[in-house]
Amino acid sequence: MTDPADHTPYAAQVALRWSDMDAYAHINNVQFLRLLEDARVIAFRDWFEAGGATDRSLLEEGVLVSRHEIEYRRPLGFRHEPVEIQLWVSRVGGAGFDIAYIVTDPDGVGDGPEGTIYAVAETELALYDFRTAMPRRMRPDERASVLEHVGGAAPFRRRRR
C-alpha cells in the first residue's frame, strides 16, 4: 500500500443532465447522489476490471451503499461540460470500505474561481453476497485490491460525530 498522503485521486468526468436542474436553475441536491454513483461506476470499472486489479469479486458478489454524507459547498449550474469527480478509498474495514469524493470543475471548465469545489462527499459501501442474501467479510485478495486506491480522509469542513 502506498502512503495515503502521496495518493493521487482518481478523476472521473461525469456529464450533467438537463433533468438534474431544479426550479432554482442549479443541479438539485438529490442529483449529486447520481453524480457520485456515476463516478463510482467509472472508477470501479478501471480499478477492478481494466488497468487496476483483476479481482472482479467485489463487483460480481455485491457491494451495497450503506451511508452517504454530502457537504454542499457551492451551487452547480447546468452546463454541457462535465464535472470532474475526484475519488479515492478513504477507509477500509473488515466488511466494507468508504469512498471519498470532491466534485469540482475539470481544467478549463467553469465560471468560478479556479479549483471551485461544489461538494465533498463520502459513501460507505458494505460487501454483500447476493447468493446467500447476507453481508460478508472482505477476503485478503479483495483487501489488497482496495488498498491500492487508499488516500486520506474526505476533506469535510465539519463532521457530525
C-alpha positions in Angstrom: 0.0 0.0 0.0 1.2 3.5 -0.8 1.3 6.3 1.7 -2.2 8.0 1.6 -0.6 11.4 1.6 1.2 10.5 -1.7 -2.0 9.3 -3.3 -3.4 11.0 -6.4 -7.2 10.8 -6.6 -8.9 9.1 -9.5 -10.7 11.7 -11.7 -14.0 10.7 -13.4 -15.6 13.1 -15.9 -19.4 12.9 -15.3 -22.0 14.6 -17.6 -24.8 16.7 -16.2 -28.3 16.2 -17.5 -30.9 18.9 -18.2 -33.3 17.0 -15.8 -30.7 17.3 -13.0 -31.6 21.0 -12.8 -34.2 22.2 -10.3 -36.5 25.3 -10.2 -33.6 27.4 -8.9 -31.6 26.7 -12.1 -28.9 24.7 -10.4 -28.2 21.0 -10.0 -30.6 19.6 -7.4 -29.0 18.3 -4.2 -30.5 14.8 -4.7 -28.9 14.5 -8.2 -25.5 14.7 -6.6 -26.0 11.1 -5.4 -26.4 10.1 -9.1 -23.2 12.0 -10.0 -21.3 10.2 -7.2 -22.7 6.8 -8.4 -21.7 7.5 -12.0 -18.2 8.4 -10.8 -18.0 5.2 -8.7 -19.1 3.0 -11.7 -16.5 4.6 -13.9 -13.7 4.2 -11.2 -14.7 0.6 -10.3 -14.5 -0.4 -14.0 -10.9 0.8 -14.1 -10.0 -0.3 -10.6 -11.4 -3.8 -10.7 -11.7 -4.7 -14.4 -9.3 -2.8 -16.6 -5.9 -1.4 -15.7 -6.2 -1.9 -12.0 -6.8 -5.1 -10.1 -8.1 -8.1 -11.9 -10.3 -9.1 -9.0 -13.9 -8.7 -10.0 -15.3 -10.5 -7.0 -16.2 -7.2 -5.3 -18.5 -6.3 -8.2 -19.8 -9.8 -9.0 -20.7 -10.8 -5.5 -22.1 -7.4 -4.5 -21.4 -4.0 -2.9 -24.2 -2.1 -1.3 -24.4 1.6 -0.3 -25.0 1.8 3.4 -24.4 5.5 4.1 -23.9 8.8 2.3 -22.6 12.1 3.7 -22.5 15.2 1.5 -21.3 18.7 2.2 -22.6 21.2 -0.4 -20.1 24.0 -0.9 -21.4 26.0 -3.9 -24.4 25.8 -6.3 -23.6 24.0 -9.5 -25.5 25.4 -12.5 -26.4 23.2 -15.5 -23.9 23.2 -18.4 -22.9 21.0 -21.2 -19.4 20.4 -19.9 -19.0 17.6 -17.4 -18.0 17.9 -13.8 -14.9 16.2 -12.5 -15.3 14.0 -9.5 -12.1 13.1 -7.8 -12.5 9.9 -5.7 -10.4 7.5 -3.6 -10.8 4.9 -0.8 -10.9 6.8 2.5 -11.4 3.8 4.9 -11.0 0.1 4.7 -12.9 -2.1 7.2 -13.5 -5.8 7.6 -16.7 -6.0 5.6 -16.6 -2.8 3.5 -14.9 0.4 2.6 -15.6 4.1 2.2 -15.2 6.2 -0.9 -14.4 10.0 -0.6 -15.2 12.5 -3.3 -14.6 16.0 -4.4 -17.0 17.4 -7.0 -15.2 20.1 -9.0 -14.5 21.6 -12.4 -12.2 19.9 -14.9 -9.3 22.0 -16.1 -10.5 24.9 -18.3 -14.2 24.5 -17.3 -16.4 26.5 -15.0 -17.2 30.1 -14.4 -16.0 30.4 -10.8 -12.5 30.6 -9.3 -10.0 28.0 -10.3 -10.4 24.9 -8.2 -14.1 25.5 -7.4 -15.4 22.8 -5.1 -19.2 22.2 -5.4 -19.4 19.3 -2.9 -17.4 17.0 -0.7 -18.9 13.6 0.0 -18.3 10.1 1.3 -20.1 6.8 0.7 -19.9 3.8 2.9 -20.0 0.6 1.0 -20.8 -2.8 2.5 -19.8 -6.1 0.9 -22.8 -8.3 0.3 -23.3 -11.8 -1.1 -26.5 -11.8 -3.2 -26.4 -15.6 -3.5 -26.9 -16.0 0.3 -28.6 -12.6 0.8 -26.1 -11.9 3.6 -23.3 -9.4 4.3 -19.8 -10.8 4.0 -16.3 -10.2 5.1 -13.6 -8.9 2.8 -11.1 -11.5 1.6 -7.4 -10.8 1.6 -7.2 -10.6 -2.2 -10.1 -8.1 -2.2 -8.4 -6.1 0.6 -5.2 -5.9 -1.5 -7.2 -4.5 -4.5 -9.0 -1.9 -2.4 -5.8 -0.8 -0.6 -4.3 0.2 -4.0 -6.7 3.2 -4.0 -6.4 4.5 -0.4 -6.0 8.2 0.1 -6.7 10.4 3.1 -10.0 11.3 4.7 -12.7 13.2 2.9 -11.9 16.9 3.4 -15.2 17.9 5.1 -15.2 21.3 6.8 -17.3 19.9 9.6 -18.3 16.4 10.6 -21.2 15.3 12.8 -19.8 12.7 15.0 
